[in-house]
Amino acid sequence: GPYGKGFPYRSFAGRDVLVVGSGVGLAPVRTIIVRLLQERERYGRIAIIASATRYEGLVYKQDLKDWSKISGVTVQYALAKPTDAVQAHVGYINDLLPELGMNGKDIFTSLETHMRCGVGKCGHCKVGAHYMCLDGPVFTYEEMLQLPEEF
């Protein structure tokens, strides 16, 4: 990698941004967080929600602590199991998201899958009519709903 289509971070300029990463799923969204923070003045508030079953299951713990110290950046945690390590919502990230009421065109998700050739030839990453290495892995929520249910 990186292959395919990434996050359209330039279109977020002047807007508040929420980035959600669950467990090791924080890895694919770390790049967008780093980019947003490199150009911090271009964006409104930046909120990061790190989610996992246990605090120990989170990756980039030190980055999360460092990011929380940046003006205009909020880091929150959603953990299924309580911890004394950080203040966290006890439960799953899905508990918090429905209240946001966001437009499906404004929600971007990274649908990671195993990619081999990276150029759409081997078909290993094909989901429905899409090759994740070419057409993704970043899709809007509305685009994601058009993918086969099993994905």
C-alpha positions in Angstrom: 0.0 0.0 0.0 -1.2 2.6 -0.1 -3.5 1.5 -2.9 -6.8 2.8 -4.2 -8.8 5.7 -2.9 -7.9 7.3 0.4 -9.7 9.7 2.7 -10.7 13.0 0.9 -9.3 15.1 3.7 -9.1 18.3 1.6 -12.9 18.3 1.4 -13.0 18.4 5.2 -11.4 21.9 5.3 -13.3 24.3 7.6 -15.4 21.5 9.1 -15.4 19.6 12.3 -14.1 16.1 11.9 -14.8 12.9 13.9 -12.4 10.0 13.5 -13.4 6.6 14.9 -11.0 3.7 15.2 -11.9 0.4 16.9 -9.1 -1.8 18.3 -6.5 -2.4 15.6 -8.9 -0.5 13.3 -7.2 2.6 14.6 -4.2 1.7 12.3 -5.9 2.5 9.0 -7.3 5.8 10.2 -4.1 6.9 11.9 -2.9 8.3 8.6 -5.9 10.6 8.3 -5.5 11.8 11.9 -1.8 12.5 11.3 -2.7 14.5 8.1 -5.4 16.5 9.8 -3.0 17.4 12.6 -0.3 18.4 10.2 -2.7 20.9 8.7 -4.5 21.6 12.0 -5.4 25.2 11.1 -7.5 24.1 8.1 -10.1 22.2 10.1 -12.6 22.9 12.9 -12.7 20.7 15.9 -11.2 17.3 15.6 -12.6 14.5 17.8 -11.1 11.0 17.9 -12.9 8.1 19.5 -10.7 5.0 20.2 -12.6 1.9 20.9 -11.7 -1.6 22.0 -12.9 -4.4 24.3 -10.1 -3.5 26.7 -7.7 -0.6 27.0 -4.8 -3.0 26.5 -6.2 -3.8 23.1 -5.8 -0.3 21.8 -2.9 0.5 19.5 -1.1 3.9 19.5 -1.9 4.6 23.1 0.9 7.2 23.3 -0.2 8.9 20.2 -3.7 9.2 21.6 -2.3 10.8 24.8 -0.2 13.2 22.7 -3.1 14.1 20.4 -5.4 14.9 23.3 -3.0 17.7 24.3 -3.4 19.6 21.0 -5.7 22.6 21.1 -9.1 21.8 19.4 -8.5 18.1 19.5 -10.5 15.8 21.8 -9.7 12.1 22.4 -12.4 9.9 23.9 -12.5 6.2 24.6 -15.2 3.6 24.3 -14.3 0.4 26.1 -16.4 -2.7 26.6 -14.6 -3.5 29.9 -14.0 -0.8 32.5 -10.4 0.5 33.2 -8.6 2.8 35.5 -6.1 3.7 32.8 -8.3 6.3 31.1 -11.8 7.8 31.5 -14.0 5.9 29.0 -17.5 5.2 28.0 -18.1 1.7 29.1 -19.8 -0.1 26.3 -19.4 -0.4 22.5 -18.7 2.4 20.0 -22.0 1.5 18.3 -23.8 2.8 21.4 -22.5 6.3 20.7 -22.8 6.7 16.9 -26.6 6.7 16.3 -27.0 9.9 18.2 -24.7 11.8 15.8 -27.4 11.8 13.0 -24.8 12.3 10.2 -25.5 12.3 6.5 -24.3 9.1 4.8 -22.2 11.2 2.3 -20.3 12.6 5.2 -19.3 9.3 6.7 -16.2 7.7 5.4 -15.1 4.2 6.2 -11.9 2.3 5.4 -12.9 -1.3 4.4 -9.6 -3.0 4.8 -9.1 -6.5 3.2 -6.2 -8.6 2.1 -4.7 -7.1 -1.1 -2.2 -9.0 -3.2 -1.4 -7.4 -6.5 -2.7 -3.9 -5.7 -3.6 -3.2 -9.3 -7.0 -5.1 -9.8 -5.6 -8.1 -11.6 -5.7 -11.0 -9.2 -9.2 -10.5 -7.9 -8.3 -11.3 -4.3 -9.7 -8.1 -2.9 -12.8 -8.0 -5.2 -16.1 -7.4 -3.3 -19.1 -7.4 -5.5 -18.1 -5.3 -8.5 -15.4 -3.4 -6.6 -11.7 -4.0 -6.2 -10.7 -2.7 -2.8 -7.2 -2.0 -4.2 -8.6 0.3 -6.9 -12.1 1.5 -5.9 -11.4 1.6 -2.1 -10.6 0.9 0.6 -12.2 4.2 1.6 -16.0 4.4 0.8 -18.7 6.7 2.0 -21.4 5.1 4.1 -23.8 5.3 1.2 -21.3 3.5 -1.1 -20.6 0.9 1.5 -24.4 0.1 1.7 -24.2 -0.9 -2.0 -21.6 -3.6 -1.4 -22.8 -7.2 -0.9 -24.2 -7.9 2.6 -21.6 -10.5 3.5 -18.9 -7.9 3.4 
